[in-house]
């Protein structure tokens, strides 16, 4: 596996001289294991969940569900116990003493957490304070709290962190207003992208490889199949409106990705019975193949209801595609403020606006080509080297540690 925000961070930090270790925690293993991530050379340390977590976890059907009842869907658990367990479980997902042992073995001097609005961040701040290790965190879309305990632990954790890396300006403003953190502790940096993996191939060549007609107009979206968060229901509704208005034009929608909602999406597509929608039901790890699909498209579309700082549209932009995206956090920063913008932003959950943007860019070949050139140029601002240098400077400026490593 490569790509995505995580490995973008790994590569960006490596380029600036940081040693990198990724720590993961799992209830599916009983022993600590070390593996090497082949594309980047980074170590992945897999640490088993502790006994309290494994004991509590067996009561849950899905601890990541939004509603309490969904978390315990097929479990006979008294309601008071459900509330107690759902608030407590996130704090036990990180085994602090096992992690401390592995941090010490590797002489880790710096920790960077995936999110700050997670219970894990609070645990890491406590661990870092105890053993004098600076703790940073990034924003990848987690701006809500799932446990009532977080209202107590989170403000203290934010105050005691070494710094936060936040791309979207709206999220940076929310954090400052909510927690009173000083602006100097926030780095306004995007997720980095390895542009060498996303150099486009000629569209005619890409379509020939994939068996697609040269004359069709194609919109593409790729990522995790999470219907609500990714707005796939909205995208299909918008596409239906577009098709109804232009039934005789050869327009195609390509969806690429896998996820927990695959069965539901398959059912939705079956009910619609629209032959112009093609779905590749798998997570594509083959970067050249994904690059070929992006190069074959005319427009990239992202209909999400919720994002952090999305990488997927940047991949499309790097391949020369104009972007249609909903106004989720991070999109303003991706589009930039230099006119012409590299695409069109529409309100979240506004199906007519989404359909209208698709119609505009699929109809106007000259406009979509011009915006695609602008998008490719704009993607250069998110390169590993550019973001990595700024990220490294920020981390080092907020800690006196040497030989820094990454969590």
N, C-alpha and C positions, 0 to 999 in steps of 0.2 A: 504494500500500500504506500502511495506517495500522494503529494498534493494536499489540498485542504489547508486550513489555517495552522494546524498543529505543526505539520512538517515544513510549512513556510517559515514559522518561527524557528524551528530547529536549524534550517539551512541559513537563515538570515543571521542567527547568532554564531553559527560556525564560521561564516565568512568574516566575522569581526573578531575571531579569536577565542570564542567561548567554548569550553568543553560542555557537552550536552548529554544529559541522562533523562529519560522519560520514565516516570514512576506511575505504574498502574496498580489498581487494587481489585481483587476478584474473590468471590466466594466459590469459584470453580476450581481452585487449586489449594493445596495444603502446604506447599513448600515455596520458598522464595526462589525465583528463577531469573537468570539474566540471559537476554538474547540481544543479537545485533540487528539493527534495522538496516537491511542491505542497501537501499537507495541512498541513505545519508550517512551510514556508519555509526549512527547514534546508538547508545546502549538503551535497551528497554528493560527495566527492572519490574518484574511482576511479583507483587507482595500479596499473600493470602489475607483474606478478611479475618478479623478476630472473632472469637467465639461469641461474644454478645451480639455482634452484627448477624452472624449466621443463625443464631437462635431467633432473633427478632424477624429476620428476613423470611423464615419459613411460614410466617403468618400472612405474608403479602402475596397477592396475585401479580400486581404490577406496582412497585413503589414509585414509579415515575408518572403515574396517572395524575390527571388534574384534580379529580374529585376523590374524597375519602372513600366513598362506597366503591368506586372503581378500583381503588388500591387493593381492596379485600373482596373482590367480586365473587369468588367461589370459596371463600373461607368463612367458617363459623366463628366469628370473633365478636364479642360484646362491643356495643358502640363506645362505651367509655375507654375500653382497651384500644379500639381503633384510633381514637384521637390521641391517646398517649403514645402509641407506637409510631404513628405517622410523624409526630413532632420530634421524637427521640431518634428514630432510625438514621436520619442524615448525619447526625453527629458521630455515629459509630461506623460510618462507611469508610473512614480513614483510620487505620491501625497506627496510632502515634508512636508507640515504642518500637514496633517493627520497622517503621519508616525511619525513626531516629537512628536505629542501628545501621541501616543501609546508607543513610546520609553520611554518617560518621566514617563508614568504610571507604566511601568515595571522596571524602574530604570536601563535601558540598558546602559552598559558602554563600549560596544565594538560591532562593526558591521563587519560582514564578507559577502561580496557580492559574487554572483555566478561567475561573470566574471568581468575582468577589461577592456576588449575591448567592453564594452556596455555603452550606454549613461547613463544608471542608475548609473553606477559607478561614473561618473562625478558629477551627482546630489548628490550622497551620500557623496562624498568628500566635496562638498560645504556645505551640511548640517552638516557633522561631524566637519568641521572647524568652523562653526558658533556656534555650541553648545559644542565644545571641546570633541567630541567622536571619538576615533581612528577608522579608517576604513581600513579593510583588504579586499583582494579579492582572489579568486581561479581561476585557469585555467581549463575550462572544454571543450575547443575546439574553443572558440571564439577568433580568431586571425586576424579578419578582421574588417573594419569599414564600416558602412552603411550610415553615415551622414557626409557631408563635415564639419559640425561644430565640429566633433570629432577631426579634425586636429588641432583645436584651443584649445579645452577643455581638450583633453586626455593627452598631455604632462604635463600640469600643475597638473592634477589629479594624474598621476603616481608619480610625484615628491612629492606630499603632502600626499600620502597614508602612513599608518603605516607599511605596508608590503604586500607582494604577496606570495601566495602558488602556486608553479609551479612544476609539476612532470617532464615533458619532458625536457631534457637538451637543445634540439634545441630551444624550446620556451623560456627558460630562457635566452639563448644567444641572441635571437632576441629582447627580451624586453630590455636587457642591452644595446645592440647596438643601438636600435631605440630611447630609452628614456634616456639613460645615468644614469639609476638608480644604486645606489651603490649595490654591491653584497650582503651586509649584510641585505638588505631589502627583499631578496628573500629566501624563504625556499623551498628546493628541496624535496618535499614530495609527495608520491603517494596518490591516493584516497584509503581510508581504506575499508576493507572488513570484514564483520561479518562471520568468518569461521565456527561458530557453525551452521549456516544455510546451509552449503555446504559440509557436511560430506557425502561421497558417500555411496550408498548401493551396494551390490554385483551385477555385471552386469547381471548375469543369473536371479536373482530375479527381477531386474528392467525391463528386457525385458519380463518376464512372466507377470508382472503387465500391461504392455503396449501392449501386444499381438504381440511382435516383435520376429522374429526367432533368435535363438542363433547364427546361423552360418553367418548371414549377417554382412557386414562391413558398419558401419554407421558414417557419418559426420553430425555434428549439428551446427547450428548457431541460436542465438536468440537475439532479440532486436527490436527496432522501425523499422517499415517498411517505410524506406526512401530510395528509390531505388538508387539515385545518391550518397548521403553521405555514405550510408552503403555498396555501391558497389554490390547490389544484382544482377544487370544485369551482372556484371563481374563473380560473383559466378555461376550463371546459365550457362553462356557461358563456363566457365571452367568445370562445371559438364557435359555439353553436349560433350565436347571433351573427357573427361574421359570415358563416357559411350560408345561413338563411338569406342574408342580403345579397350574396354573390354565389349562387349554387353552381354556376357553370364554369367558374374559374378554378384552375388547378392550384389550390393552396393546401399546404400540409402542415400539420403540427406534429413535432417529434418530441416525445417525452423519454428521458433516459434516467433510470435509477431504480433502486429497490428500497424496501423499508417495511415497517410494521403494518402500514395501511395498504399493502399491495393487493390483498384480497378485496378490499372495499373499492379500490380504484378499478380493479378488473370488472367488478360488478357494475360500476358506473359506466365504464366504456361499453360493456355489453348492452346495457339499457339504451344507450344513445345510438349504438350501431353506426357510428360515423367512420367510413373507410378512410377519411382523410387524416385521422389521428393514428399515429404509430407509436407504440410504447415498447421500449426495450427494457424488460423487467430484470435488470441486474445492475449491480454496482460495477461500473467499468473502471478497473484498475489499469487497463492498457491505455496509457496516455496517448500514444500515437493514434489509436483508434478513436479516442474521444476528440482528439484534435482534428481528425478527419471529419467527424460528424459536425463539429463546430464550423469547420471550413466550408462544409457543404450547405450550411444554412444561410439565410438572408437576414434574419433578425433573431436576437436573443430576447427571451421574455421571462420575467420573474414576477409571479403574482402573489408573493408571500404576504401573510398577515403579520408575521413576526420574524425578525432577523436580528443579528448582532451587527457584524460587519461582514456581509456576504462576500465570499470568494468566487462563487460560480459566475456571476455576471462579469467579473474581471477576466475570467478565463475566456468568455465569449468576446469581450472587448479586445483582448490581446490577439485573438484570431480575426479581428477586423469586423466584428458584428456591432451594429447599433443596438442599444439596450432599451427595452421597455420594462420598467420596474415600478412596483408600488412604493409609496413614500415611507418605507420602513427605515429605522435607524441605519445610518451608514450610506444610504443612497445619495444624499446630498453631497457627501464627501467624495463618493465615487464619481458622480457626474461633474463635480467641480463648478467653477463659476466663469469659465472662459467660453464665450459664445463663438461658434455654436456648441451646444452641449452634445455629448456623445450618445444621446438618446432622448427618451421621453419618460417623465415621471408622472404617474397617475395616482389618485387617492387610493388608500387601502380599501379593498372590498367594493370598489366602484366598477361593476361589470361593464356598464356602457362606455365608461372612459377607457377601460382596458381594451374593449372591442374596437373603439375608435382609433386608439393608438396603433393597434395591430393593422387595421385597415389602411391607415395613413402610410405606414412604412412598407407594407407589402404592396400597396398600389404604386407608390412613388419610388421607382427604382433608383433614380438619380439622387433623391434625398437620402434613401437608406445607404447608398454607396458612400455619399459624402460624410454622413454621420459615422459610418463604419471606419473610415479613414481617421476621423477625429477620435473615435474610441480607441483605435490601436495606438495612437500617439499618447492619449491620456493614460493608458495602461502602463506606460513607462514609469510613471510616478510611483508605482507600487512595486517596483523591482526589489529583489532581495538585497541588493547592495545599498539602495537608497534608504529603505526602511531599516535594514540591519544596522547601518551606521548610527542612525538616530536612536534606535532602540538601545544599542550598546552604550552610547554616550549617556543616555538617561539612567540606565541601570547602574553604571559605574559612578555617576555623579551622586547617587542616592545611597551609596554604601561604601564602606572602606574595605570590603572583602577583596581578597586576591584569589586567583584561580577560580573564577565564578563558574557555576554550573547551573543547569536549568531543570526545573520540575514542571 
